[in-house]
Amino acid sequence: MRLAVFASGEGTNFQAILDAVGDDLLPAQVTCCISNTQDAGALQRAEQHDVPTEVIPPASFETPTAFGQSLLDALKAHEVTFVALAGYMQKIPPNVVDAYRGSMTNIHPALLPAFGGQGMYGMHVHRAVLNYGVHWTGATVHLVDEEYDHGPIVLQEPVPVYTDDTPDVLADRVREVEHRLYPEALRLFAEDRVRHDGRTIRIEDATASPRSPSDSE
């Protein structure tokens, strides 16, 4: 797997991915880190690990299609086969979704479909969780489609919500799960163990025999 990571912030999930690769827990090569802003801390993490970086601000393009084409050009230049969104604060243009359909994931800090959609990211999610009074939240890794937080769910893990939680405390608890769950999900893709039919995701056992060419979709 030749992996590109898209990130807009500090890049803690990106760091978890880098650590998993470095510890031989994720059979992938991180070929580039792409951000929409030059101030992203993820870019510094990339440079520290000798990962090439690209800054592609959408405001530089007249249309989403032109923005998407620039992303596709960068992905092609780095021979990327899979894309992981890790705190990327831009909607992926349709032409990029089409090109990497089934090979692009995102991680969301709640149990989708709850607390997802446009505007529901980062601390906004944790505040909404606390305001609603739910007893459980969590983390979700899902495939990316044309809608916010809508693609088929690959992995989820619940996280308890306590009565004395603040958004920051809850965020830290969820983040610990994210840092474990995302590399695990990517490992399943790298090992070709993820099958999806519509919204249904099936994870094949690691001991299952490889599919023959006649089994391919």
N, C-alpha and C positions, 0 to 999 in steps of 0.2 A: 504494500500500500504506500503510495506517494501522497502524503497528506499535506494539505494547506489548512492553516488555522486563521480564521477571521476574528479579530478582536478590536474593541474600541477602548477598553479600560485598562486596569492594572494587569489583567492577564493571569489571574490565579488559576483558572481552569487550564489555560495554555501551559502554565508551569506544571500542573499535574500531568498533562499529556507528555511534556518533555521528560519529566521524571520517570513516567512509566516506560517510555522508550529507552531511556538511559539504564533502567533496571531490568531490561529485557522482558518486561511484562506486556509490552505492546509491540508486535512485529510490524513496525511502520518506520518510514523515513519522513521526518518533518521537512518538507522541501521549501516552505516559505510561510511567512506571517504577513497577512494583509490587513491593513487598517484604513479607516476612513479619516483618521486624524493623526497628525504627526506627534501629538502629545501623549499618545497611548503608552502606558507603562509596558504593555505587552511587547512593544517594539524593542525596548531595552532588554527584556528577557530574551528575545530572539537573538539580538546581537551578542549577548553573553554566551549563547550556545551556538554561535556561528550559523544561525539560520537566516537566510536572505529575507529581506523585508521589502514591502511595497506599500506606499501610502497613496490611496486613490480616493480623493474626496468627491462625493457625488455632485457637489455644487459646481464642479468644474465642467459638467456635461449638461447639454441642453435637454436631453431626454433620458428616461430610465434605460432605454435600449442602448444608447451610447455609453452610459455608465456601465451597463452590463457587458458590453463588448470589451471595454477596457479591462474589466475583471477577467473575462474569458481569455483575453490576450496574455494577461499575467499568468493565469493558471496554465495555459498552453506552454508558455515559456519555461515554466518550472515542471512541466510534464506531470501535472497533478492528476491523480486518479480518484481522490476523495477529499471532501471539504468538511471541516468541522467548524461550526460557528460557536464561539466561546465568548459571550458578552459582546457580540457585534451589534451595534445600535443603528443598523440600517436595514431596510427591507431589501431582500435579495431580488434583483430584477428578474422578470419572467424568463428571459433568454438564458440566464445562468441556471435557474431552476430546471429548465428543460434540458440543458446540457448535462447536469449532474443529478437528475432525478433518480432517487434511490441510492445516491452516493453522496448525500449531503445531510448532515445532522445538526441539531441545535440542542442545547441544554437549557431547561427552564426551571426556575427555583420554586416550583409548586407542583401539585399533582394535577396535571392537565386531564380533562378540559377545564378544571376549576382555576380561576385566577390567571387566565391567559388572555391573549388578544392585544390589540394595539394599545400602547401606553402602559401595559403591564410588564414591567421589567425592573430588575434590581430591588431597591428598597420600596418602590411602589407596590410590589407584590407582597412583601412582608407586612407592610402597613395594612394592606387590604385584608390579609389573612387574620391579623389581630383584630381589626375592626369588625370583621364578620363573626368572630368568636368560634371558629372551628377548632377542633381538638387535634387535628392532624393536618400537616402540610407535607412537603417533600420535594423531590427532584424528579424531573422527567427528561429523558433523552428521546427525541423524536426525529423522524425524517422531515425534511423541509419541503413544503409545497408553496403554492401562491398566496396562502393566507397566513397571518400571524399565528404561531403556536398551534397549528392545525394538523400537521402531517401525522401519519401513523406512528404510534408510540412503540418504541423499541424496548426501553427499560424504565422502570419507576421504582422509587424506594420512599416509604413514608418516614416522616420526621415528626415527633410529638411537639405539640404547642402547649406551653405552660402558662398559667394565669399571670405570673409575674414577668413574662417575657417582654422585652422591648424589641423594636424592629432590628436593632443591631445585634442583640443576643440571638434572636431567631435566625438572622442572616448567617451568623457564624456557624450555627448548628446545621443549617441546610448546606452551607458551603462545604463542610466536612464530607457530607454525603456526595455532593457533586464531584468533588475531587477524586473520589473512588469510583463513582458510577460512570463518569464519562469515559475514562480510559478503558473501563471494562466493556462498554458498549462498542467503542472503536475496535477493541480486540476482536469482538465477535464478527465485525465486518471484515477485518483483516484476515481472519481465518475462514471467511466465506461461509459463515454459519447462519446468516440472516436471510430468511425467505419472507417475502411479503406479497399478499394478494389483496388488493384494495386497501382496506384499513387493518387487515389482519396481519400481524407479524408473528412468525414462528422461528424459534431459535433451535437449530439442529444440535444434537448432542455432539460433543467433540469426537466421539468414537465412531460417528456415522461415516459410512464410506462416501467418498467424493461422488458427485453427480456425473453421470456419463453425458457426452455431448447431446444425446437424444433427450436428456432431461432439461436442457437449458430452455429458458423462456424465449 
